[in-house]
Amino acid sequence: MTRLSAESISFAYAGDPPVFEKLSFEPQRGEVTVLLGANGAGKTTLLRALAGQLQPKTGKVRLNGQPMKEMSRREVARELALMPQSELRQTPLSVRDVVRLGRSAHRGWWMPLDSVDEQRVDSAIQSMDLQSIACRAVTTLSGGQWQRTILARSLAQDASVLLLDEPTSGLDLKHQYECLQTIRDLARSQELIAVLSLHDLQQTATFADRVALISHGGVLAFGDCQSVLTAELIQKAYGIEVTVIPHPVNGRPMVIPTGIV
């Protein structure tokens, strides 16, 4: 049973005050956990620490009970996929070839893909609605198409943990909701751990099972949408007055800004 946990971790960039201190966090299998917080709150840093790309100054990140710093990168990659907020595309690989790179954790860099690998690639391409451009060079894609390609690569990795940094950035409205729906469906059907950072509170209220509100170096609140997306907590985290009412369609919290504090 896959587990991911951060145990009282602290991290600071050289010469800067701590991004977070003694932060503990454990997302659950089968759920979508959204990280919310103001710019600079530490959402990206936390995701990179959870992925083992940044080593905390204190505390431990564990994957399946084992300290991640004691695991090889390939061991981690077989269990965990990180989609970064931005990524350069300097080589004219096709969309399909970029998605195929997600299978390297299982096949290595030089082994040819077998039929199972290709099925995973096809499924990821279809999930992100990339069939019509699968043969195009990624250097010719729009920003939104490239974002969907990187997400498809993460899905093809077939990991038990998905860490996604602003996966809807640059996507149009249709693909934003299709992306989040796909992540939620995969988390529930395959019992994945899905942790993603978002800026859109309404998307969070619609798709999140749990919300971690990051502020002032720690988790200000962690729980379901109703308990975290409150006017008081949002004001503390973002410095803006809001009104929160039930959404007229789905009944989830709807956040309406009313003024700067």
N, C-alpha and C positions, 0 to 999 in steps of 0.2 A: 504494500500500500504506500503510494507516494506521499511524502510529507516534505514541506518546505517551511522553515522557521528562521526568524531572526531573533537572537537572544541577547537583549540589552546591548545592542551595537551602537557605537559612536563613530562618527566620521567627520573629518575636516580636511579641506584642501589646504595646501601649504600656505601659511601666512594669513589664513582667513579664520574667522570664528567657526565653531562647529556647525555643520549643516544639521545634524541631529545628534542627540546624546541619549544613551541608554534606552534606545528604541527597541521595543519588542513587538513582534508581528508574526502571525501565523494564518495565512489564507487557507481556505478549506477546499477539498476536492469536490467537484461537481458544482462549483459556484463561480460566479464572476465577481471579483473584488476590484473596485475602482478606487484609485488614489486621486484624491482631490486636494487642492491647495493653491494658494497664490503663486505667481511667478517667483522662483527662487526658494520655494518652501522645501524642496528636497525630493520631489517625486522621482525625477530622473536618477538622481544619486542613489536613492533607495532601490530602484529597479536594478541598477548596475551592481549594487552591493548584493542584492538577492541573487543575481546571476553569477556572482563570483568575479566580476570584472574589477571591482574595487574591494580592497581589503579593509575592513573596519579597524579603527584604532583599538577599540576594545569590543568584547563580546564575540559572538560566533554566528555565522549563517550555516545552517545544517540542511542537508538534502538527504532524506531518508535516514535521518539520525546521525549521519556522518558529517563532520566538519568539512565544508566545501573546499577549504584551502588545502585539504589533504587528498583531494580527488584530482585526477587528471582532467584536462580539458575535454578529452573525448568521453570520459565517463559522465561528465556533467552534460555534454551535448546530447547524449543519448536520452537524457531525462528532461532537459530544460532547453527551451528556445527563447531567445531574446530578440525582439524586433526593436531596433533603435529608432530614435526620433527622426534622424536623417542619416542618409548614407550616400556616398558618392557613387556614380556609375560611369566610370572612365573607360571601360572596355565594352566593345559592341557585341556582347553576348546576347543571344535571343532571350525572350522572356522564359521560354521553356528551360533553357540551359541554366538560367539563374535559379529557377524553382528547383531544378535537379540538384543544385548545390546543397539543398536542405537534406539530401540523403547521405551526405559525406560522413556524418557521424556514425552511420550504420555500415557504409561500404568502404570508407576511406576515400582519399582524394583520387586515386588512380584506378580503382576497380570499376569495371563496367556495371551499369545498373541492370538488375534482372526484372522480370515481369512484375513482381510485387512492388519494386521501387517505382516502376513506371506507372503502376496503378495509383500509388500514393501521389505522384506528381500530377497525373491527370485529375485526380479528385481535388487537389489543392487549387489547380488552375480553374476548374469548374466552380469551386466554392467562391472564388474571387472574380468570377465573370471575365476571365481573361482568354477564353477560347479563341476569339476572333483576332487576337494580337499575339498569340503564343509564339509565332515565328518572327515577330518583329524584333529588331535590335533595341535594347533597353535605352540606348542613347537617343532614340527618336520618340520616347514616351513623354506624355505630359506628367506633371508632378503627381497627380492623382493615380495615374496608371502605374507609375513606378512604386508608389506607396502600396498599391494592391499586390504588385509583384513581390515585394519584400514580405508582405504578410503571407502570401501563398508559399514562399520559401519556408517560412516558419511553420506553416501547417504541414508541409511536406516532410518536415523533420520528424514528425510523428512523436513529439515529445509529450510527456505527462504534465509538464509545467509550461505554460505560455506566459511570458512577460512582455508586455506590449506598451511601448512608450508613444502615446498620442497616435494610436493607429488610424484615427479618422481624420488626421490633419491633411488638408489638401484635397479631400474627397468631396464630391458633390453630395447633395442631400440623399439621393437614392442609395449611393454606395456607402455612405456613412451608416445608414440603418441596416443595409445588407451585411456590412462588415460586422457590426455589433451583434446582429441576429445570429450570424454564423458562429461567432465566438461563444455566444451564450448556448447555442444548440450543441456545439462540440463539448463544452464544459459539462453540460448535463448528460449527454448521451454517452460520452466516453469517460466520465468521472475525472476530468482534467482539473488542474489548478490553473485558473486564468486570472492574472493580475494586470490591470492596464491603467495608465494615467489618462485622464480626460480633463478638459476645461469646461465642457458643456454640462451644466448641472441638470438640464432637462434630459439629455441622453443618459446621464448617470441614473436619474430617477427611473427611467424607463427600463434600463437593461441590467442594472447592478443588483446582485443579491446582497452584497455587503459593501460598505463604503468606509474607507479610512481617510479621515480628514487630517491632513498634515499641516502643522502650524507651529512656529516658534520652537523648532528643533525636536518635535515629537509628534505622536499621534494624539491630536486633540480629542477625537472621538472615533470609535470603531463600532459598527453595527449595521442594522438594516437601514434602508433609505429613510423611513419615517423617523427613526431615532436620531439620525445624523443630520439630515437636511432640514434643520430647524432654523428659524430666523436668528435666534441667539447665537448658535454655533457658526452659522455662515458669517454673521457680522464679526465675530471674533477672528475668524480665519482670513476674511477678505477685506475687512474695514469698510463695509458698505451695508446700509440698511436695506432689508428685503422684507417682503411679505410672502408667506408660504401658505398656499391654499391647495385643496385637493384638485387634481387634474379632472376636468369634466368628462374625459373619456375613460381613463384607466384608474383614476382615483389615487394615483401616486402623487407625491409632493410636486407642486409647481411653484418655482421660485421666481418672484417678480421684484426686480430692483426698484427701490423707492427713493434712494438718496445716498450720497456719500457721507460717511460718519465724520 
